[in-house]
Amino acid sequence: MPAKIDKETCTGCESCVSECPTEAISMNSDIAVVDEEACVDCGACVDACPVEAISME
């Protein structure tokens, strides 16, 4: 399953964007958004998020 962003918790720091090896994460209105087609479920973004706003379900 692709990474899920908790929009209430995301601070828009962009830490996850640079960590994603497939460039599946972008920013939209200062909130991270995951392209589910491009996400390879690696979990790099989960480890990169300082506020724990990303999960792998």
N, C-alpha and C positions, 0 to 999 in steps of 0.2 A: 504494500500500500504506500502511496506517496506521502511525503511529509505534510503535516497539517499545521497551519499557523493559527495561533490564538490571537485574533485581531484585537482583543481587549488588552492583552499583555504585551504585544509587540510595541517596541518603542521607536522603531524605524532606524535603528543604529546601522543597519546594512552589514553587520558582521557575517551573516549567513550568505549574502550575495557573493562575496569573494571566496567563500569556502566551497561553494557548490561546484563540483567538477564538470557538471553538464550544463551549467548556466541555466538551470531550471528555476531559479529564484530571481524575481525582479521586484522593484518597488512600485507601488501604486498608492498615491495619496499618503506617502510616508508609512505605509504598511507593507510588509513583505508578502509576496504572492507566489505560490508554487505552480509551475506549469506541470500538471500531472502527467502529461505525455512524455516530458523530458526527464522527470525525476526517476532515478534508478534505485531509490530506497537505500542509499549508502549510509545515511545518518550523519554525515559531516556537518550539516546545518544544525542538527540537534546539539552537538558538542560545541558549536561556535556561538550559540545564542546565550548571551549573558543573563537574560531574564527568563529563560526556560519557556519561551513562547512557542517552541516548535516541538512536535511530537511525531512519532512514527506509530501509527495504529495498526 
